[in-house]
């Protein structure tokens, strides 16, 4: 595919989405950044609770970001993109989804460590 064709597709996608009222992927903002997890074995109750709030906020931000990006997939402009561009877009979404799910699991492990250290 020529770069001119690719540029045309991007312009068509942007125009179609803005006319359709959907947010283009860039309008979804930057992918949220996961918070640093505390060491459950050595933190205080206040620290684990504060970290829990950070994790919850991150998960909510990730959900909002992914919902925004997923709303673009069923559009005609998106389906007009070549398979490679569509796959790249979906792969980027999967990276965020995996990070979102992973932090929940990792935080739960820290909570288990906290409970062991503070019976």
LUMVO-906516 format. One record per residue: residue number from 1; residue in three letters; x, y, z of N, C-alpha, C in turn. Coordinates in steps of 0.001 Angstrom, whole numbers. Layout:
> i; aa; n.u; n.v; n.w; ca.u; ca.v; ca.w; c.u; c.v; c.w
> NUM; ALA; X; Y; Z; X; Y; Z; X; Y; Z
...
***
This chain:
> i; aa; n.u; n.v; n.w; ca.u; ca.v; ca.w; c.u; c.v; c.w
> 1; UNK; 850; -1168; 0; 0; 0; 0; 894; 1229; 0
> 2; UNK; 566; 2163; -842; 1394; 3369; -928; 1120; 4271; 267
> 3; UNK; 2085; 5143; 559; 1902; 6055; 1688; 792; 7056; 1402
> 4; UNK; 571; 7391; 134; -508; 8300; -223; -1852; 7652; 98
> 5; UNK; -1985; 6366; -232; -3222; 5646; 73; -3422; 5579; 1581
> 6; UNK; -2360; 5326; 2299; -2437; 5247; 3766; -2852; 6589; 4357
> 7; UNK; -2285; 7658; 3850; -2640; 9001; 4326; -4108; 9279; 4035
> 8; UNK; -4569; 8899; 2855; -5975; 9097; 2515; -6871; 8337; 3487
> 9; UNK; -6496; 7104; 3813; -7299; 6310; 4744; -7367; 6978; 6112
> 10; UNK; -6243; 7477; 6575; -6213; 8137; 7875; -7090; 9383; 7850
> 11; UNK; -7012; 10153; 6777; -7840; 11347; 6659; -9323; 11000; 6592
> 12; UNK; -9643; 9955; 5844; -11040; 9518; 5749; -11533; 9053; 7113
> 13; UNK; -10707; 8284; 7820; -11085; 7808; 9145; -11349; 8988; 10074
> 14; UNK; -10439; 9919; 10113; -10599; 11089; 10977; -11831; 11898; 10636
> 15; UNK; -12063; 12127; 9351; -13230; 12899; 8932; -14524; 12166; 9242
> 16; UNK; -14552; 10888; 8961; -15766; 10107; 9198; -16099; 10058; 10684
> 17; UNK; -15100; 9880; 11500; -15359; 9798; 12929; -15794; 11135; 13496
> 18; UNK; -15195; 12200; 13037; -15592; 13504; 13562; -16997; 13860; 13106
> 19; UNK; -17373; 13462; 11904; -18725; 13726; 11434; -19736; 12836; 12146
> 20; UNK; -19319; 11630; 12492; -20217; 10684; 13135; -20347; 10904; 14628
> 21; UNK; -19609; 11822; 15180; -19703; 12116; 16590; -18878; 11187; 17479
> 22; UNK; -18206; 10204; 16905; -17361; 9320; 17701; -15988; 9940; 17850
> 23; UNK; -15354; 9605; 18943; -14008; 10120; 19173; -13010; 9300; 18372
> 24; UNK; -12127; 9954; 17681; -11021; 9268; 17014; -10078; 8778; 18101
> 25; UNK; -9326; 7773; 17810; -8466; 7132; 18820; -7627; 8143; 19584
> 26; UNK; -7091; 9141; 18920; -6271; 10137; 19605; -7093; 10964; 20578
> 27; UNK; -8393; 11076; 20332; -9255; 11808; 21245; -9525; 11025; 22527
> 28; UNK; -9142; 9785; 22534; -9292; 8971; 23740; -8205; 9308; 24748
> 29; UNK; -7248; 10108; 24341; -6155; 10489; 25226; -5071; 9425; 25240
> 30; UNK; -4162; 9600; 26137; -3064; 8652; 26297; -3543; 7467; 27121
> 31; UNK; -2949; 6335; 26874; -3253; 5164; 27691; -2864; 5473; 29133
> 32; UNK; -3707; 5086; 30081; -3364; 5369; 31482; -2121; 4584; 31925
> 33; UNK; -1439; 5139; 32882; -222; 4515; 33409; -560; 3852; 34743
> 34; UNK; -181; 2599; 34867; -457; 1846; 36088; 336; 2417; 37260
> 35; UNK; -277; 2433; 38431; 457; 2922; 39604; 1485; 1898; 40060
> 36; UNK; 2461; 2378; 40785; 3454; 1500; 41402; 2762; 757; 42546
> 37; UNK; 3000; -537; 42643; 2410; -1305; 43731; 3318; -1288; 44949
> 38; UNK; 2676; -1291; 46104; 3432; -1336; 47353; 3837; -2781; 47639
> 39; UNK; 4788; -2938; 48545; 5206; -4263; 49001; 4296; -4648; 50162
> 40; UNK; 3361; -5537; 49887; 2371; -5912; 50878; 2941; -6434; 52173
> 41; UNK; 4101; -7036; 52118; 4701; -7626; 53315; 5256; -6585; 54278
> 42; UNK; 5428; -5338; 53801; 6082; -4357; 54672; 5362; -3012; 54784
> 43; UNK; 4155; -2916; 54272; 3457; -1625; 54315; 2471; -1568; 55473
> 44; UNK; 2024; -356; 55738; 999; -155; 56764; -380; -321; 56136
> 45; UNK; -1370; -415; 56996; -2759; -505; 56527; -3101; 721; 55682
> 46; UNK; -2681; 1894; 56110; -2982; 3120; 55373; -2371; 3090; 53973
> 47; UNK; -1150; 2564; 53880; -472; 2498; 52584; -1149; 1510; 51639
> 48; UNK; -1589; 363; 52150; -2237; -614; 51285; -3601; -95; 50837
> 49; UNK; -4298; 608; 51728; -5590; 1190; 51363; -5395; 2272; 50304
> 50; UNK; -4396; 3122; 50478; -4118; 4177; 49496; -3753; 3563; 48148
> 51; UNK; -2952; 2507; 48172; -2577; 1844; 46924; -3791; 1209; 46265
> 52; UNK; -4693; 678; 47077; -5933; 105; 46559; -6735; 1158; 45788
> 53; UNK; -6794; 2359; 46335; -7522; 3446; 45661; -6851; 3820; 44337
> 54; UNK; -5513; 3810; 44321; -4785; 4099; 43083; -5057; 3031; 42031
> 55; UNK; -5075; 1784; 42449; -5326; 678; 41525; -6751; 771; 40974
> 56; UNK; -7716; 1045; 41850; -9109; 1181; 41409; -9257; 2321; 40403
> 57; UNK; -8596; 3439; 40681; -8663; 4592; 39770; -8030; 4241; 38428
> 58; UNK; -6907; 3543; 38459; -6253; 3131; 37214; -7155; 2212; 36401
> 59; UNK; -7772; 1245; 37047; -8651; 314; 36339; -9821; 1068; 35716
> 60; UNK; -10389; 2015; 36437; -11493; 2818; 35896; -11030; 3638; 34692
> 61; UNK; -9843; 4222; 34776; -9300; 4994; 33652; -9037; 4093; 32450
> 62; UNK; -8504; 2912; 32702; -8230; 1967; 31616; -9535; 1532; 30954
> 63; UNK; -10559; 1274; 31756; -11860; 891; 31197; -12434; 2002; 30313
> 64; UNK; -12344; 3227; 30785; -12853; 4368; 30012; -12069; 4512; 28702
> 65; UNK; -10768; 4399; 28784; -9905; 4505; 27607; -10236; 3406; 26595
> 66; UNK; -10354; 2181; 27074; -10651; 1061; 26172; -12049; 1167; 25580
> 67; UNK; -13023; 1613; 26366; -14376; 1807; 25838; -14365; 2822; 24696
> 68; UNK; -13617; 3894; 24878; -13500; 4922; 23844; -12904; 4330; 22571
> 69; UNK; -11815; 3594; 22726; -11158; 3008; 21551; -11992; 1907; 20909
> 70; UNK; -12699; 1128; 21712; -13537; 59; 21162; -14724; 624; 20378
> 71; UNK; -15186; 1810; 20737; -16312; 2426; 20026; -15957; 2756; 18583
> 72; UNK; -14693; 2827; 18285; -14241; 3159; 16935; -14270; 1940; 16018
> 73; UNK; -14092; 757; 16577; -13936; -459; 15769; -15119; -757; 14852
> 74; UNK; -16361; -591; 15282; -17465; -941; 14377; -17755; 91; 13275
> 75; UNK; -17023; 1181; 13235; -17309; 2209; 12242; -16845; 1790; 10850
> 76; UNK; -17488; 2330; 9852; -17102; 2057; 8462; -15685; 2534; 8186
> 77; UNK; -15336; 3652; 8748; -13993; 4194; 8522; -12928; 3238; 9055
> 78; UNK; -13178; 2639; 10200; -12207; 1696; 10754; -12131; 451; 9891
> 79; UNK; -13274; -82; 9499; -13272; -1305; 8702; -12693; -1065; 7309
> 80; UNK; -12610; 195; 6910; -11992; 517; 5625; -10459; 455; 5693
> 81; UNK; -9928; 462; 6893; -8473; 359; 7039; -8011; -1030; 6627
> 82; UNK; -6761; -1136; 6211; -6238; -2455; 5841; -6111; -3315; 7092
> 83; UNK; -5984; -4609; 6873; -5952; -5561; 7977; -4803; -5297; 8939
> 84; UNK; -3660; -4883; 8421; -2501; -4625; 9277; -2778; -3463; 10234
> 85; UNK; -3390; -2408; 9728; -3703; -1249; 10577; -4736; -1623; 11634
> 86; UNK; -5724; -2406; 11233; -6733; -2857; 12202; -6093; -3740; 13275
> 87; UNK; -5218; -4641; 12849; -4550; -5540; 13798; -3671; -4748; 14762
> 88; UNK; -2986; -3741; 14265; -2131; -2907; 15113; -2967; -2177; 16167
> 89; UNK; -4109; -1663; 15755; -5015; -950; 16663; -5510; -1893; 17762
> 90; UNK; -5950; -3079; 17345; -6455; -4061; 18314; -5340; -4541; 19243
> 91; UNK; -4143; -4698; 18717; -3008; -5129; 19539; -2696; -4082; 20612
> 92; UNK; -2782; -2818; 20249; -2542; -1748; 21224; -3602; -1790; 22325
> 93; UNK; -4839; -2082; 21950; -5899; -2210; 22953; -5618; -3392; 23885
> 94; UNK; -5124; -4483; 23322; -4849; -5676; 24125; -3736; -5412; 25136
> 95; UNK; -2755; -4630; 24766; -1674; -4293; 25690; -2249; -3578; 26925
> 96; UNK; -3146; -2630; 26681; -3756; -1896; 27797; -4641; -2834; 28622
> 97; UNK; -5417; -3677; 27955; -6282; -4615; 28662; -5461; -5580; 29522
> 98; UNK; -4379; -6092; 28973; -3526; -7007; 29730; -2913; -6312; 30949
> 99; UNK; -2494; -5072; 30782; -1925; -4315; 31904; -2995; -4069; 32963
> 100; UNK; -4196; -3749; 32516; -5319; -3507; 33423; -5610; -4753; 34245
> 101; UNK; -5683; -5888; 33586; -5979; -7134; 34288; -4811; -7573; 35173
> 102; UNK; -3615; -7361; 34687; -2431; -7773; 35428; -2247; -7028; 36733
> 103; UNK; -2576; -5750; 36741; -2363; -4989; 37981; -3334; -5437; 39057
> 104; UNK; -4529; -5812; 38655; -5480; -6320; 39641; -4968; -7588; 40294
> 105; UNK; -4453; -8490; 39490; -3907; -9746; 40017; -2683; -9489; 40888
> 106; UNK; -1813; -8611; 40433; -594; -8303; 41194; -939; -7630; 42523
> 107; UNK; -1923; -6740; 42496; -2317; -6076; 43739; -2911; -7086; 44719
> 108; UNK; -3712; -8005; 44218; -4290; -9031; 45089; -3194; -9868; 45754
> 109; UNK; -2113; -10128; 45043; -985; -10858; 45623; -343; -10041; 46753
> 110; UNK; -254; -8720; 46561; 313; -7854; 47611; -608; -7817; 48828
> 111; UNK; -1913; -7847; 48599; -2867; -7882; 49713; -2695; -9183; 50495
> 112; UNK; -2515; -10290; 49777; -2293; -11567; 50457; -1017; -11519; 51288
> 113; UNK; 35; -10902; 50758; 1276; -10739; 51517; 1053; -9866; 52750
> 114; UNK; 257; -8823; 52580; -57; -7929; 53705; -779; -8702; 54805
> 115; UNK; -1739; -9530; 54415; -2495; -10299; 55404; -1609; -11309; 56138
> 116; UNK; -664; -11896; 55415; 275; -12835; 56058; 1156; -12101; 57080
> 117; UNK; 1591; -10908; 56728; 2480; -10141; 57591; 1730; -9482; 58753
> 118; UNK; 409; -9378; 58613; -403; -8692; 59639; -1617; -9545; 59982
> 119; UNK; -1382; -10661; 60654; -2511; -11578; 60950; -3535; -11016; 61909
***
